[in-house]
Amino acid sequence: MYEEPPWVFPRRVQGFVPPKVLQFMWQAAEGKIVVMECLRRRGADVEGEGVCVLCGLERETVQHLLLTCVFVSGIRNRIMRRESISWCVPGSVKEMLQQWNALCVGTAKELWEVIPYAVGWTVWLARNGAIFRAEEVSLEMAWDLHITRIYWWIQAANIDCDYSLHDFQQSF
């Protein structure tokens, strides 16, 4: 019986993205993060029948939260418009991560490769802030935080970046 080899993160991503974010995205790719639908299946009493706190439209599953939620789609669509890319969202987080690098056309490869990790982590933290601290969540705030994360990850990896944070945000 043929067994598919385990999927691993690209080596270059491992040099940029913090280990806890890689761990989170690996768990998401395997469908193992604890979202509302998972809690419901375990018999937990969840508010609003497990509807996504970011969009309020659908039940929160891993795929919904990180792929199809209008909140994450808003961030991703800005990226795709900037790059002039038409893209059909795949059926799983793993497929999205496997396909992502092939979409790079204009952005520096180092930047492009970390984008899905920054978006995923930003959405996860926004979701947790809304659930656990009743924080207001806006697409603009999430957009700025995702860009800021990328900038700081590049700085932490000691990659030469001639831009200040403000200039990076403005030109991203």
Secondary structure, DSSP 4 states (H G I P E B T S, - for coil): ---PPPP---HHHHHHS-HHHHHHHHHHHTT-S--HHHHHHTT---GGGGB-TTTSSSB--HHIIIII-HHHHHHHHHHHHHHT------SSHHHHHHHHGGG-SSS-HHHHHHHHHHHHHHHHHHHHHHHHS-----HHHHHHHHHHHHHHHHHHTT----S-HHHHHHH-
